[in-house]
Amino acid sequence: MKINYPNPSIQTKPHRDAHVQSHGMIFEHALNLANEYYYNRNLAVIYKKPTPIRIVKVDYPSRNKARITEGYYQTPSTTDYNGIYKGRYLDYEAKETNNLSFSFKHIFPHQIEHLERVHKHGGLAFIIIFFKKVNQVFIMDILAFQDLLAEAKAGGKQSISLEQFQTLGKQVTLGFTPTMDYLKAVDELYHLV
Amino acid sequence: MKINYPNPSIQTKPHRDAHVQSHGMIFEHALNLANEYYYNRNLAVIYKKPTPIRIVKVDYPSRNKARITEGYYQTPSTTDYNGIYKGRYLDYEAKETNNLSFSFKHIFPHQIEHLERVHKHGGLAFIIIFFKKVNQVFIMDILAFQDLLAEAKAGGKQSISLEQFQTLGKQVTLGFTPTMDYLKAVDELYHLV
């Protein structure tokens, strides 16, 4: 008998942060839970970097308390997540899409450059994409991504299809513990034992 | 003839951020410049993580613009800096002191735990301390730091002296390009070639 459990990874409550609503952070929250799981099991140390904020005005209602009264979200200079796994430096950018293909325009050129750098220095560098419509998550190495991007720049397709992720990337298993076992996909993609 | 050039690393203008004043970020700025130098020379990819901000209120004066009108600085859950160097994951916490010894109370227990974790996973984990009075910077591996901390907890000295940094750590050369060649000290401390 097949029981259709609701998928907790995608239905988890969003983080209580005013920023949450605008950036579709349910996927992010699921990633954070996965990283918490990996940390607690001593499998990896991976964190999301805080969103950079440009602070314009700060009030000091009391000596030791600073209240920011004017600030703006900034474009991150690198990627969302990094850390260490199996002795390797690991770095990735997480995105989600409503479509059945992932458009190159959703990743900033400086983030691609950052991931290329990480790869050149011997790190594991990839993107992780959540396809909402089909409730599927994939990872793809920066080199495969770069090849497709080069084709796009030469006039080819401006996005990466779900099929291409299936062929060139690795699918991430969604479940309960962890919510998304993306490091299993990392093991497969990079042949880590 | 010895020319006493002013040391630019310590006299650099602080970052233009309201947070700067309260946290003595001149040292931080010098570190950022060093990391920029390493990045431009393709020697390492190391970044400071943004300061985490708890956002309470956001205004949307226009559709695409979000203005944070109430927010508070948060205690970082990890360390200030991480990245990749010579294929290794690298992670450190940067502190400065006005004294000639560094008190253990200036580093949060969860940051020490984080560095211990990084070490266990095969990363390079250390602290970097700027002694303002003598204009000297040292790095010390988390294991050496832990040993001294264990002594402190057993009733020993509650701080690490400059002499201990000289003996157990490595001194960082201050200069122009880069402002602080701390990765040279990392090479020495970890015997990297």
Contacts between the chains, C-beta under 8 A, distances in Angstrom:
chain1	res1	chain2	res2	distance
A	17	B	54	7.8
A	17	B	55	5.9
A	18	B	55	4.6
A	18	B	56	7.1
A	18	B	57	6.8
A	18	B	58	4.3
A	18	B	68	7.6
A	19	B	55	6.0
A	19	B	58	7.5
A	19	B	66	7.9
A	22	B	66	7.0
A	39	B	117	7.7
A	42	B	117	7.7
A	42	B	120	7.6
A	44	B	121	7.1
A	45	B	114	7.2
A	45	B	117	5.0
A	45	B	118	5.8
A	45	B	121	5.7
A	45	B	123	7.8
A	47	B	77	6.8
A	47	B	78	5.5
A	49	B	49	5.0
A	49	B	50	6.3
A	50	B	49	6.3
A	50	B	50	4.6
A	50	B	51	6.8
A	50	B	52	3.8
A	50	B	53	7.0
A	50	B	74	8.0
A	50	B	76	7.7
A	51	B	50	6.8
A	51	B	53	7.7
A	52	B	50	3.8
A	53	B	50	6.9
A	53	B	51	7.7
A	53	B	53	4.8
A	53	B	55	7.8
A	53	B	68	6.5
A	53	B	71	7.0
A	54	B	17	7.9
A	55	B	17	5.9
A	55	B	18	4.7
A	55	B	19	6.1
A	55	B	53	7.8
A	56	B	18	7.2
A	57	B	18	6.9
A	58	B	18	4.2
A	58	B	19	7.5
A	65	B	72	7.9
A	66	B	18	8.0
A	66	B	19	7.9
A	66	B	22	7.1
A	66	B	72	7.1
A	66	B	73	5.9
A	67	B	70	6.7
A	67	B	71	7.5
A	67	B	72	6.4
A	68	B	18	7.6
A	68	B	53	6.6
A	68	B	68	6.5
A	68	B	70	7.1
A	68	B	71	3.9
A	68	B	72	6.7
A	68	B	73	7.5
A	69	B	69	6.1
A	69	B	70	6.7
A	70	B	67	6.7
A	70	B	68	7.1
A	70	B	69	6.8
A	71	B	53	7.0
A	71	B	67	7.5
A	71	B	68	3.9
A	71	B	71	5.8
A	72	B	65	8.0
A	72	B	66	7.1
A	72	B	67	6.4
A	72	B	68	6.7
A	73	B	66	5.8
A	73	B	68	7.5
A	74	B	50	8.0
A	76	B	50	7.7
A	77	B	47	6.9
A	78	B	47	5.4
A	82	B	82	6.4
A	82	B	83	7.7
A	83	B	82	7.7
A	83	B	89	7.5
A	84	B	89	4.0
A	84	B	91	7.7
A	84	B	118	6.0
A	84	B	121	4.6
A	84	B	122	6.9
A	84	B	123	4.7
A	85	B	121	7.4
A	86	B	121	7.7
A	86	B	122	7.8
A	87	B	89	7.6
A	87	B	121	6.4
A	87	B	122	3.3
A	87	B	123	7.6
A	88	B	89	7.1
A	89	B	83	7.5
A	89	B	84	4.1
A	89	B	87	7.6
A	89	B	88	7.1
A	89	B	89	4.0
A	89	B	90	7.9
A	89	B	123	7.8
A	90	B	89	7.9
A	91	B	84	7.7
A	114	B	45	7.1
A	117	B	39	7.6
A	117	B	42	7.7
A	117	B	45	5.0
A	118	B	45	5.8
A	118	B	84	6.0
A	120	B	42	7.6
A	121	B	44	7.1
A	121	B	45	5.7
A	121	B	84	4.6
A	121	B	85	7.4
A	121	B	86	7.7
A	121	B	87	6.4
A	122	B	84	6.9
A	122	B	86	7.8
A	122	B	87	3.3
A	123	B	45	7.8
A	123	B	84	4.7
A	123	B	87	7.7
A	123	B	89	7.8
